[in-house]
Amino acid sequence: MAPDASAALAAREKVQQFLNAACTGNLDFLKKVAEQLDEGKDLRKTVESIKDANKRGALHFAAREGQTDVCRYLLEDLKLDADTKDEAGDTPLVHATRQGQIETAKYLLEHGADANIASELGATALHHAAGTGEIELLKELLSRGVPVDSESESGTPLVWAAGHDQKDAVEVLLQHNANPNAETEDGVTPLLSAVAAGSVACLELLVKAGAKANVFAGGATPLHIAADIGSLELINCLLKAGADPNQKDEEGNRPLEVAAAREDRKIVEILFPLTTKPESVSDWSVDGIFSHMESNKEKELEANSNNAKLGETGIKKDLPQVSEEAKAKAAEAKARGQDAFHRKDFQMAIDAYTQAIDFDPTDHTFFSNRSLCWLRLGQAERALSDAKACRELKPDWPKACFREGAALRLLQRFDEAANAFYEGVLLSPESKELVDAFREAVDAGRKFHGKDKIDAKS
């Protein structure tokens, strides 16, 4: 091995030793390795520059593992920035909160950490405290003035708490006047999130707080989702809250028909006397509903078979038709993926998003989310493939451009990355994230190519 290569390998090993020491709390060894890496230059700057592939430094790892003494050394002795961000935009405080490291999180707050800083997906420490049900920390964050209804891509803290069946967290947030009807960009509310999680306790609290039972998101109402889950308790609670059993989903089915498609007789019997007879059903009885749904299923299978044959001959190829049942299963898989992502279990998140795509290959957000997970694992080619699929499904979505640009940047294809980010900027000129990413890609390209210009629009 050449001397330069040998020295580089030794340096990488010391970096790994340093980060491992931050994780395990071996402060003496961490100081020793830091001095070896610094070689008497500027210890603060040296330690600050040591990152892993996801731009996580010693402070991120120490916070995640609850190593408060290491955090104290890094913040008080070396004066590192308490709000340093990793590639996902997560601060040490978010890392500590996500893992339930309450004492470390409190220490960070007491030493300058900003609880309002959000990650790339908009999540703050409050979202994670709500999702994990860390009530003590939740109250601490709220006492510091963190907005109770702060938005993230996956909703407000109340949506997170309800979606993770955190009854006590839901109660605390509602006591602090959290909006029980706050909606995500996709129309998901805390009540719908609670139903999707199968949480009767959270649902009851939300209904009491004035949550609307007839919201419509993802092509269905909470009553449709409860019927698909097969929960009698959820069904009864929603009906008491005024849920309309005659509302139709995207495919024109009512909750009764969703339950019948699942062959859930108990729920059909509950919903039957509350549902208005449709013209399409000749035998209006419980048994008649099951016969009607079975007949529809056979017709759908026959139609799909005919479409497949037509597609093979090149005469006609219809876009994929996704059933309500498949969409519900896809939404459930997506929720599992989001939960795994928040826990940094990216492989499990990928598995969940893959299942969601199998159920519903028409939803661009599944490809976007899986692309981000591949990025976290350093699988740039796969991230790029999913980003491109996302853009094909939703070409006018700025985030799809960002996903593609991020993957290209990881592949060191900086000119292409800059163009992808620029296309996103054209779609969303007000997005600071896209503008900054474009400029960074241009600068990175100049350095990489060793020239002042890059073939990108400016």
N, C-alpha and C positions, 0 to 999 in steps of 0.2 A: 504494500500500500504506500502511495506517495506521501511524503511528509505533510503536505497541505491537507490531503484527505484524512490522514490520521488525526491531525489536530482538529479538524472540523468534527470528526466523529467523537473525539474526546469532549469537545465543547457541548455537543448535543447531549451526551450522556450526563454531563454536569447539570445542564438545564433540566433534564428529567429528574435528576436527583434533587434539585432545588424545589421543583414543583411537588415532588413526592413528599419532601420534608414539610411543605406547607400543608399538605393533606393530613399527614400523620401528627403534626404538631411538634416535630423535632426542631425546636427553635435554635438550639446550639449548632446543630448540623447545618440548618438553613443559613445561618450567619456565616459559617465557615465556607460553604460552597459559594455564597454570594460574593465573599471577598476574593475567592479564587477566580471567579468569572470577571470581577471588576478590575483586578490587577492595579488597584490604587488610582483609578481614574475618577469616577463619580458614582459612588455606591447607589445613591438614590436613582439616578438615571439608568444605571445598569439593571437594578431590580425592576424598575418600572418597564423596561424594555423586554423582559423575559416573559414570553407568552407561548402557549401551545398553538396547535393548528387552528383552533377556534377563537384565538385572541384572548384566552383566559389566562390571567396572571396569578401570582401567588395569593393575592388578596381574594380573588374569586374562589380559589380552591380552599383556602383557610376558612372563609365564610361558609362555604358549602358544607364543610366537615365540622363546623362548630369549634374551630381552633382559635379561640378568642385571644390567647397570648400572642399568637403569630400576627393576628390582625392588629393588636396593640403595638407590636414592634414596627410593623409596616406603616401604620398611621402616625404614631406618636414619635418614633425615633427617625424614621426615614421620610416622614411627611408625604406619603403617597396620597393620591387623589382617592377619596372614599367613594367617589361616583364613577370610577373607571368602568367602561363598558366592554363586554366581549362582543364577538361577531353578531350574536343575536340581539345585542342591545341591552343585555341583562347586566345589572350592577351587582356588586358583592351583596348588597342588602337583599336583592331579589333571590340570589343563590341561597342565602341563609334562610330566608322566609320559606322558599319552596321546600327545603329539607326540614323545616320545623325547628331550626336552631334558634330558639327564642332569645337566649342570653346573648348570643353573638349578634343577632339582629338588633337587640336593644343597645348593645355597645356601639354598633355602627351608627345608629340613630343619634346616640349621645355624642358622637364624635364627627358629626357633620354630614352624614349620609342624607341625601335628599329622597324622601319617601315618595315624591311625586314623579320621579323619572320613570318613563315607560320604555318597554322593550320595543323591538321592531314590530311586534304584533300588538303593541299598545298596552301590554299587561304591566301593572305596577306591583309592588309588594303587597298592596291591599288585595288585589285579585288573588294572589297566591295564598295569602292568609285565609281568605274566604273559602278558597277551594280545598285547602287542607284542614280547615276547621280549627285553626290555632286562635282560640278566642282571646287569650291574653294579648297576643300580638296584634290581633285585629282591633281591639279596643285601644291599644297604644297608638297605632297608626291613625285611627280616627281622631284620637285626642290631639294629634299633631296637625289636624286640619286637612288631612288627605280627603279629597272629594269623594263622598260615598257613592256617587254614580259615575265615577270615572270610566270612560269607554275603552274597550279593547276590541280586537278583531272578534273575540269570542264573547263579547258582551260585558256588562257591568259586573262588579264583584257579587252582586246579588244573583246574577245569572250563573256565575261560577259556583257559588255556595249551593244554590238549588240543584244545579246539574251534578254536584258531587254528593248529594244527600246529606248536606251539613246543616242539620236543623238548627243547632245553636247559633251558627254563623248567620243563618237567615234571620233568626230572631234579633240578633244584635244589629244587623244592618237595617232591618225595618224599624228598630227603635231609634236609629239615627236618621230616619226619614228617607231611606232608600226608596226609589221609585219602583213599585211592584209591577209596573207596566212598561218599563224601559225595554227598548227593542234593539237588537243587533241590526246590521245592514241587511241581513237575510230575514228579518222579522221575528227572530227568536226572542221570546220573553222569559223572565224568571219562571213563570207558571209552566210554560211549555217545556222549559229545561227540566223542571222538577218532574213533570209527567214522563219525559223521555228517560229520566233516571229511575223511574219507578218509585219516587219518594212521596209517599202519602203524607208524611209528617210535614215536609216542606210545602207541599201543595195546600194543606189545611191552613198553614200560617199565611201563605200568600193570598188565599181566598179571603181570609179574615181581614187582610190589609187592603183589600179592594182590587186584587188582580183580576183582569178580565178573562173569562173562561172561553170566549169565542174568538180568540186570535187565530190568524191563518198564516202559517209559515211553512215553507218547504212543500207546499201543495196539500197541506192537511191541517186540521184543527187538533187541539189537545185530545178531544174525544176520539178522533180517528186513531191517534197514536196509542191511547189507552186501550182501545178496542184491539189494536194490532198486538200490543203487549200481552193482553189477556188478563188485565188486573181488574177484578170486581171492585176493589176498594177505590181505585182511581176513578173508575166509571161512576160509582155512586157519589163520590166527592164532587166530581165535575158536574154531575146532573143537579146536585143540591146547589151548586154555585151558578146555575142557570145556563149550562152548556146546551147548545141547540143540537138535538140528535138528528135534525133534518138538514143540517149543513152538508154540502157535498165537497168532496176533495177534487183534485185536478182531473181525475178520471170520471167524475160524476157519481162516485160511490158515497154513500152515507156510512156512518160508523157501524150500523147494523150489518151492512153488506161486507164491510171490512172484517167484522167478527165472523160472519158466515163463511167468508173465504178461508178463514183460519180454522173453520169447523169448531168454533167455540160456542157451543149450544147455550151455556149459562148466560153469557153476555148477550147473545141474540134474544134470549127470553126476557132479559131486563129491558133491552132497547125496543123490542117489538111493539109493545103497547104505546110507546112514545113516538113512534115513527109513522109518518104519513104514508099511505099506500101509494107506490109509484105505478104509473100506467103500464110499465113494462113487465110487471109481475102479475100473472093471472091468478095464481093461487096465493092469496094473502094469508099465510099462516107461517108458523115457525118452520115446519117441514117444507112448505112451498118456497121459502126464502133459500133454503139449502139447495133445493132442486134447481132454482133459478140461477144461483151462483155456479153450480156445477155445470149447467148448460152453457153459461157464459165462458167458463174456463175452457170447455171443449171447443167452442167457437174461436176463442183467442188462439189456442194451440193450432187449430186448422189454418187460421189466417197467417200466423207466423210461418207455418210450414210452406204455405203458398208463396209468401213474400220471399222466403229463402230460395225457393226454386226459381222464381222470377229473377232474383238477383244473380243466380248462377248462370242463367241464360243471357244475361245482359240486357233484358227487356226493361226491367225496373228494379231499383234497389232503394227501398224506403229507409229513412233514417230510423235508428233504433227506437223502439217504443218501450218505455220503462213503466212498469205497473206501479200502482200505489204501494203495494206490498214491498216491491223491490226498493222503492224510494225510502220507505220507512226503515228497511234493513240497512240501506246505505247510510241513512242519517244516524242510525245507532252505531254503525261501524265508525263513522266520522267522529262521533262523540268519544268513542274509545281511543281513537287516534289522537284527538286533542288532549285527552287526559294523559296519555303516554308521552306526548310531546312536552307537556308541562312538567312531567317528571324526568325529562331528558332521556327517556327510553326510546331513542329514535328508531331502533329496529322494530320494536313492538308497534310504534306509531306507523311505520311503513307497512307492516303486515295489516294493520287495521284499515289504512287508506287504500291498500290494494283490494281488500274485501269490498270496501265502499265502491271502488271503481268497477269491480266485477258485477256488483248489483246495479250500478247506474253509471255507465261510461259517458254520459252526456253532461255530467256536472263538472265544470272547469275547476271548482275549488278543490276537489279531491286531488287533481293532478298538481295544483299549486302547492298544496300542503305536503304532498309526498315529495315534490321537488325540493322543498325546504329541508325536509328530513334527510334526503340524500346529501344535500350540501353539508349538513351538520356532521355527517359521517365521512365527508371528504370524497364522496362518489360523484364527481363533477359530471361525467358523461351521462349518468342516469338522471341526475338533476336537470341537465340540459334537455334530455329527451322528454321528461315530464313537463318542463317549462314550455317547450315547443307545442306539446299536445294541448296544454292549457291555452296558449295563444291561438291555436287553431279553433278551439271551441269558443273563445272569448277574445277576439282580436282587438276590441276596443277597451280592454281592461288594463289600466296602467300597471297593476301589480304583476300581471303576466309578463310584461316587459321587464320589470325589475327582477323577476325570477330568472328569466333567460339571461339577463345581463350578469347576475350574480354567478350563475353557472359558468358562463364564458370567462368571467374574470378569474374564477378559480382555475380554469384551464389555461390561463395566461394568454387568452385570445383577446387582448385588451381593445383592439380596434373594433372588433365585433361587439364586445361588451359595451363600449361607448355608444355605438349605434343603437343597440337595444335599449339602453338607458335613455338615449336621446328621443327615441320613438315614444317612450313612456312620458317624457317631459312634454312632448307635443300633445299628448292626451290629457296630461294633468300638470299644467305649467306651475301651479301653486305648490306642488309637492317638493318640499325641501329635500326629502329623502332621495328622490330621483335626480334632482339637480346636483346634489352633493355626490351621488354615485357616478353620475356622468363625468363630473370634473375629476373625481378620483381615478376613474378608468382612463381618462385622457392623460393625466399625470403619470399614472403607472405605465401606460404605453410608451410615453416619451422616455422614461427611465429604462424600460425593458429593451426598447429598440435603440437606445442611445442616440436619439435625435429629438429635435424640438417640435416636430409635427407628427400628428397621427391622422390616419385617413378616417376622420369622423367629422360630422357636422358640428359647427361651433357658432 
